[in-house]
């Protein structure tokens, strides 16, 4: 840790004689206490960034404590918690607190090479006679992401294009009104071959809700394709959307609406709808946060 040396200089005039004196102040030890948190579901990892700690004690805000320097703690459920770190730094007793918001958790793991975790997710988009290639479409969410799972009768190599319309504020008075799947004012369009190539992200910018007015956005890491499982003419895959990077953060509402269309890679035909063409968009209830 860098120390700052301060020199105070004075000039005194005594008996017509100039006496110069220079005094070096004692360096004061810095006592900043800094730590970082990484939240995954109900589990939080605390990492101290300040060196030279002693007499460490954590109070996690739920009645539990720890004397580890970098503990991992699992909270009992959703809510707001104020963890506090007490420690000695350079001989001084100091403390630091932060506010944690533990939101809904999800069983979905995007990087576990499996889609079996979706079996316990109950939020399914209803499919009907016009579902086309779709067998099952599910959604889930947590405090940071929205998750999408698709099971369909296609091959990855088909290069199918997906149009995913999101009504991020659940407000039909704003956003694009598509006649194909109504009851959503769509603010976001994610379009492209999720399984074989890049996906473009568009924001609706038009004042006429029935007019085509989309502006392409450059947003790094707004989505992540997770596990893809293929068997014959069937493919299952999962996608994660970053709530903090998309418009309105998908975070300023108690739910979002979604409509999905699948199109052949050569744009020659629509091959699937979720929900059905002409049916109301699907509402993902996020009041459980």
RALINDA-V423556 format. One record per residue. N is the residue number from 1. RES is the residue in one letter. OMEGA is omega as a letter, one per 40 degrees, with the letter a starting at -180 (* if undefined). Layout:
# RALINDA-V423556
n = [N;N]
res = [RES;RES]
omega = [OMEGA;OMEGA]
This chain:
# RALINDA-V423556
n = [1;2;3;4;5;6;7;8;9;10;11;12;13;14;15;16;17;18;19;20;21;22;23;24;25;26;27;28;29;30;31;32;33;34;35;36;37;38;39;40;41;42;43;44;45;46;47;48;49;50;51;52;53;54;55;56;57;58;59;60;61;62;63;64;65;66;67;68;69;70;71;72;73;74;75;76;77;78;79;80;81;82;83;84;85;86;87;88;89;90;91;92;93;94;95;96;97;98;99;100;101;102;103;104;105;106;107;108;109;110;111;112;113;114;115;116;117;118;119;120;121;122;123;124;125;126;127;128;129;130;131;132;133;134;135;136;137;138;139;140;141;142;143;144;145;146;147;148;149;150;151;152;153;154;155;156;157;158;159;160;161;162;163;164;165;166;167;168;169;170;171;172;173;174;175;176;177;178;179;180;181;182;183;184;185;186;187;188;189;190;191;192;193;194;195;196;197;198;199;200;201;202;203;204;205;206;207;208;209;210;211;212;213;214;215;216;217;218;219;220;221;222;223;224;225;226;227;228;229;230;231;232;233;234;235;236;237;238;239;240;241;242;243;244;245;246;247;248;249;250;251;252;253;254;255;256;257;258;259;260;261;262;263;264;265;266;267;268;269;270;271;272;273;274;275;276;277;278;279;280;281;282;283;284;285;286;287;288;289]
res = [X;X;X;X;X;X;X;X;X;X;X;X;X;X;X;X;X;X;X;X;X;X;X;X;X;X;X;X;X;X;X;X;X;X;X;X;X;X;X;X;X;X;X;X;X;X;X;X;X;X;X;X;X;X;X;X;X;X;X;X;X;X;X;X;X;X;X;X;X;X;X;X;X;X;X;X;X;X;X;X;X;X;X;X;X;X;X;X;X;X;X;X;X;X;X;X;X;X;X;X;X;X;X;X;X;X;X;X;X;X;X;X;X;X;X;X;X;X;X;X;X;X;X;X;X;X;X;X;X;X;X;X;X;X;X;X;X;X;X;X;X;X;X;X;X;X;X;X;X;X;X;X;X;X;X;X;X;X;X;X;X;X;X;X;X;X;X;X;X;X;X;X;X;X;X;X;X;X;X;X;X;X;X;X;X;X;X;X;X;X;X;X;X;X;X;X;X;X;X;X;X;X;X;X;X;X;X;X;X;X;X;X;X;X;X;X;X;X;X;X;X;X;X;X;X;X;X;X;X;X;X;X;X;X;X;X;X;X;X;X;X;X;X;X;X;X;X;X;X;X;X;X;X;X;X;X;X;X;X;X;X;X;X;X;X;X;X;X;X;X;X;X;X;X;X;X;X;X;X;X;X;X;X;X;X;X;X;X;X]
omega = [a;i;a;i;a;i;i;a;i;i;a;i;i;i;i;i;i;i;a;a;i;a;i;i;i;i;i;i;i;a;i;i;a;i;i;i;i;a;i;a;i;a;a;i;i;a;i;i;a;a;i;a;i;i;a;i;i;i;a;i;i;a;i;a;i;i;i;i;a;a;i;a;i;a;a;a;a;i;i;a;i;i;a;i;i;a;i;i;a;i;a;i;a;i;i;a;i;i;i;i;i;a;i;i;a;i;a;i;a;a;a;i;i;i;a;a;i;a;a;i;a;a;a;i;a;i;a;a;i;a;i;a;a;i;a;i;a;i;i;a;i;a;a;a;i;a;a;i;a;i;a;i;i;i;i;a;i;i;a;i;i;i;i;a;a;i;a;i;i;a;a;i;i;i;a;i;i;i;a;i;a;i;i;i;a;a;a;i;i;a;i;i;a;a;a;a;a;i;i;i;a;i;i;a;a;i;i;a;a;a;i;a;a;i;a;a;i;a;a;i;i;i;i;i;a;a;i;i;a;i;a;a;i;i;i;a;a;i;i;i;i;a;a;a;i;a;a;i;a;a;a;a;i;i;i;i;a;i;a;i;i;a;i;a;i;i;a;a;i;a;i;i;i;e;a;i;a;i;i;i;a;i;i;a;a;i;a;a;*]
